[in-house]
């Protein structure tokens, strides 16, 4: 009865050693996945800001076309006094305002990108530095626990054989 109990415990200890080793490997894998995520995040920030910039440029181009079309419609009519000059001035003022808004929008997108890329870079540094170090330490610690458990299990098996042989 005593031998079966020791053998069962040895098996449990060996299983636990395997789980400990697997846990350490999972910690290292988590570090690798975090690094991959942070690299993906940088690409996504670039994609989002490019889409925003493109959309703002398209909107500005559409507004400029509408302003020009409105002026051209007015140009086809009879002008009296300074109306034509006022329409031309208005077109220039509206286009200038569109340019100002577009510049501000594009500057804001660039500031957003700069801010997000700085955060992404900080995240990458943290992952590649502290996080991966911690995960590596966890891997080492669990690996050491697994080795100690396997040694303990071998010692129990040896004690069991010695007891059986002497018994």
SVG drawing of the C-alpha trace seen along z (x, -y; Angstrom):
<svg xmlns="http://www.w3.org/2000/svg" viewBox="-27 -99 45 106">
<polyline fill="none" stroke="black" stroke-width="0.4" points="0.0,0.0 2.8,-2.3 4.6,-1.6 1.5,-2.5 1.1,-5.7 4.7,-6.7 4.4,-5.7 1.2,-7.8 2.9,-10.8 5.9,-10.4 3.6,-10.4 1.8,-13.5 5.2,-15.2 6.3,-14.4 3.1,-15.8 3.5,-18.9 7.0,-19.3 5.7,-19.2 3.0,-21.8 5.7,-24.1 7.9,-23.8 4.9,-24.5 3.9,-27.5 7.4,-28.9 7.3,-28.4 3.8,-30.1 5.3,-33.1 8.0,-33.5 5.4,-33.0 3.3,-35.8 6.3,-38.1 6.7,-37.2 3.0,-37.8 3.2,-41.2 6.1,-42.2 4.2,-41.2 1.2,-43.1 3.2,-46.2 4.7,-46.0 1.2,-45.5 -0.1,-48.5 2.5,-50.8 1.4,-49.7 -2.3,-50.2 -1.6,-53.8 0.1,-54.6 -2.8,-53.1 -5.4,-55.0 -3.6,-58.3 -3.1,-57.8 -6.8,-57.1 -7.8,-60.2 -5.4,-62.4 -6.7,-61.1 -10.3,-61.6 -9.6,-65.2 -7.8,-65.9 -10.8,-64.4 -13.2,-66.5 -11.2,-69.7 -11.0,-68.9 -14.7,-68.4 -15.3,-71.7 -13.0,-73.5 -14.8,-71.9 -18.1,-73.1 -16.8,-76.6 -15.4,-76.7 -18.7,-75.3 -20.7,-77.9 -18.4,-80.7 -18.7,-79.3 -22.5,-79.3 -22.4,-82.9 -19.9,-83.7 -22.5,-82.6 -25.0,-85.2 -25.0,-88.9 -22.8,-90.8 -23.6,-94.3 -21.1,-96.6 -18.6,-95.0 -20.5,-91.7 -18.0,-89.8 -15.1,-91.0 -16.9,-90.2 -17.6,-86.7 -14.0,-86.2 -12.9,-87.5 -15.4,-85.3 -14.1,-82.3 -10.5,-83.1 -11.6,-83.6 -13.5,-80.3 -10.6,-78.4 -8.2,-80.0 -10.5,-79.0 -10.7,-75.4 -6.9,-75.4 -6.7,-76.6 -9.1,-74.0 -7.3,-71.3 -3.9,-72.4 -5.3,-72.3 -6.9,-68.9 -3.7,-67.4 -1.6,-68.9 -3.9,-67.4 -3.7,-64.0 0.1,-64.3 0.1,-65.3 -2.2,-62.3 0.2,-60.0 3.2,-61.4 1.5,-60.9 0.4,-57.4 3.7,-56.3 5.5,-57.6 3.1,-55.5 3.6,-52.5 7.4,-52.9 7.2,-53.2 5.1,-50.0 7.6,-48.2 10.4,-49.2 8.6,-48.1 7.6,-44.8 11.1,-44.1 12.7,-45.3 10.9,-44.8 8.0,-42.5 10.2,-40.1 12.7,-40.1 9.9,-39.3 8.6,-36.6 12.1,-35.1 12.5,-35.1 9.2,-33.3 10.3,-30.8 13.6,-30.2 11.8,-30.0 9.2,-27.5 11.9,-25.6 13.9,-25.4 10.8,-24.2 10.2,-21.6 13.7,-20.4 13.5,-20.3 10.2,-18.4 11.7,-15.9 14.7,-15.4 12.5,-15.0 10.4,-12.4 13.6,-10.5 14.7,-10.5 11.3,-9.2 11.5,-6.5 15.0,-5.6 13.8,-5.5 10.9,-3.3 13.2,-0.9 15.5,-0.9 12.6,-0.2 11.3,2.5 14.8,4.1 15.5,4.0 12.0,4.8"/>
</svg>
